[in-house]
Amino acid sequence: MRNTFSETLYAEATANPDVYIVVADISPAGSMAKFSSEYPERFINVGVAEQSMIGIAAGLALKGCQPFAYTIATFSLYRPFEMIRDDLCYQNLPVTVVGMGAGVIYSTLGGTHHTQEDIAIASALPNMQVLAPCDPLECVEATRWCARQKNGPVYLRIGKAGEPVLTAQAEPWQFGKLRYLRRGSEVCILTYGVITAMATDVADKLAAQGRSVSLVSAHTLKPLDRDGITAALQQHRHVVVIEEHVPQGGLASQVKQIAWDVRATCRLDTFTLQDAFIHNYGSTNDLLAAHGLSPERILAAIS
């Protein structure tokens, strides 16, 4: 997804000379090599200075540019939080803050690199919009939208590398709307981001058991498609939320709130990261399993 983002941004910058990218300690020789070599005047690397990254992006937006601020997710949002709140959100500037490698993708680097609560933090900010594509194709759609919108700031949560294509046959992507990757009548799985691959595995196994399963990408976390969530709760006997985020302030807690508000009668199960820093050394799937997120555990709980 990281390379897909870079390639899409390069295409947008080629079409629009107002597109800039400000990065913090990201090598220009990596995925951003093409952008930095062809548009050096629009590629700004501030080094380990995330607050400056946001401040410069805000200044560019005030000059009418379409800037992106890009680095590893924990450092793109947490370190410069005050600048994001006051420079971007308070002034409602169309700057996209890109959190790359969100969730627990950087599994072996420890809690400093695990972005577990970013959806809650970003969603709490007035004017902030929040997007989390589930595969490279959704990343293309989301990046294009961010490069062309003037509504205000966006937090774009993306993966890192190796995410499978899941949406080739899905309904068209639309900002602010749920997207059905497949439609069923009994169980509805709501998810977003990189963990959609695991949710797809769960959906496949339920279908093999003879269950009729909907699989839905909730790629826009703010504004959340409340009407779409309500319809999913009312049209399925069982709704399951799977997300790579702590229990507070993410999709699971919002779906629970909507279910209460509309007096939903379906069964509702949620599976999230734990409200904890898990000290586990291993792959991303190892760490997710340590948090309790694995297809086997989810299937055992809902079958």
Secondary structure, DSSP 8 states (H G I E B T S, - for coil): -HHHHHHHHHHHHHH-TTEEEEESS--TTTTTHHHHHH-GGGEEE--S-HHHHHHHHHHHHHTT-EEEEEEEHHHHHTTTHHHIIIIIITTT---EEEEETTBTTSGGG-GGG-B-SHHHHHHTSTT-EEE--SSHHHHHHHHHHHHH--SS-EEEEE--S------TTS----TTS-EEEE--SSEEEEE-STTHHHHHHHHHHHHHTT--EEEEE--EEES--HHHHHHHHHH-SEEEEE-SS-SSSSHHHHHHHHHHHTT--SEEEEE---SS-----S-HHHHHHHTT--HHHHHHHH-
